[in-house]
Amino acid sequence: MYEAVADPYCYPGTAVLINLAGLQTQEALDAFEAVSTMQRADEPLPDGRLSVTHYKALHRHLFQDVFPWAGQFRTVRMSKETSSFCYPEHIDREMNLLFGGLKAKRNLRGVSNELFAEQAPEFLATLNAIHPFREGNGRTQALFMALLAFRAGHPLELDRLDARDFLDAMVSSFEGQPLLLKQQIRFLSARAPRQR
């Protein structure tokens, strides 16, 4: 469970995020959010240049029916267990640095599969450590990574993804151990042999 200090995003006296449907139990919000974001993910995605602005537009697209602040960076400090995410006053700067670095690498276009499997997880681990949104970071990261990989010529085979293994790899990368995440990206971007 995430912890946020002085959280104006929640209904008073609860840990339930204020939402457009007015749902005030976590169970109801989780169900509504899952259906809404799944429907939006099936729609055409916002076009963009894999920039910070594009990243915010992807979050807005996914969560526009759920949260009034969809697509906006959080304004509260957040942590999970003993780890703190980027302080909100530094999010803009850190996101611009991260995405500027990605642009300088031509969004990983033209690199080998091996190099993609090295550099994409480094980008993803940093993005996760920034955690720019109050909610929906993981889904936005997954969507962005799939788009980045596709445009770079290394499409991810998401049907091969094991959610638990991938989450474990993300947690491990947040703790400074990126090997599992690199293995996950390598596995998902490796072209599986065609069946005859």
Secondary structure, 3 states (H helix, E strand, C coil): CEEECCCCCECCCCCCECCCCCCCCHHHHHHHHHHHHHHHHCCCCCCCCCCHHHHHHHHHHHHCCCCCCCCCCCCCCEEECCEECCCHHHHHHHHHHHHHHHHHCHHHCCCCHHHHHHHHHHHHHHHHHHCCCCCCHHHHHHHHHHHHHHHHCCCCCHHHCCHHHHHHHHHHHHCCCCHHHHHHHHHHHCCCCCCC
